Amino acid sequence: MRMRIEWNRVTWYSWLAAVVVFGGALLAGFYLGARWEQVHMENALTEFPGAPTGTAAAGR
């Protein structure tokens, strides 16, 4: 049995693959955005108010 590629037809597995890719990209974007915000908040809380940029309060 030989399967032929039908380029102009939406099949159930192509639709499912599109939903999985879109959902995965959406979830990854939300996760990375939340993590980005968390890291920036942690950095803002650990710096001295008058210290030069890049100097953290932890050990310097």
C-alpha positions as CSV (number, residue, x, y, z in Angstrom):
1,M,0.0,0.0,0.0
2,R,1.5,3.3,-1.1
3,M,0.4,6.6,0.4
4,R,0.2,9.6,-1.7
5,I,0.8,13.1,-0.4
6,E,-2.3,15.3,-0.8
7,W,-0.9,18.8,-0.5
8,N,-4.3,20.7,-0.7
9,R,-6.2,18.6,1.8
10,V,-6.5,19.0,5.5
11,T,-6.4,15.6,7.2
12,W,-7.1,14.8,10.9
13,Y,-3.4,14.3,11.7
14,S,-2.3,17.5,10.0
15,W,-5.0,19.4,12.0
16,L,-3.9,17.7,15.2
17,A,-0.2,18.5,14.5
18,A,-1.1,22.2,13.9
19,V,-3.1,22.3,17.2
20,V,-0.3,20.7,19.2
21,V,2.4,23.0,17.7
22,F,0.2,26.1,18.3
23,G,-0.6,25.0,21.8
24,G,3.0,24.2,22.6
25,A,4.2,27.5,21.3
26,L,1.6,29.3,23.3
27,L,2.4,27.5,26.5
28,A,6.2,28.0,26.0
29,G,5.6,31.7,25.4
30,F,3.6,32.1,28.6
31,Y,6.2,30.1,30.6
32,L,9.2,32.0,29.2
33,G,7.4,35.4,29.7
34,A,6.6,34.5,33.4
35,R,10.1,33.3,34.0
36,W,11.6,36.5,32.4
37,E,9.4,38.6,34.7
38,Q,10.4,36.6,37.7
39,V,14.1,36.9,37.0
40,H,13.8,40.7,36.5
41,M,11.9,41.1,39.7
42,E,14.5,39.1,41.7
43,N,17.3,41.2,40.1
44,A,15.5,44.4,41.0
45,L,15.0,43.3,44.6
46,T,18.7,42.3,45.2
47,E,20.3,45.5,43.9
48,F,21.2,48.4,46.1
49,P,19.1,51.5,45.3
50,G,22.2,53.7,44.6
51,A,24.7,51.1,43.4
52,P,26.2,51.1,39.9
53,T,24.5,48.9,37.4
54,G,25.4,45.2,37.8
55,T,26.3,45.3,41.4
56,A,24.2,42.9,43.4
57,A,23.6,43.2,47.2
58,A,24.3,39.6,47.8
59,G,28.1,39.7,48.2
60,R,29.5,42.9,46.8
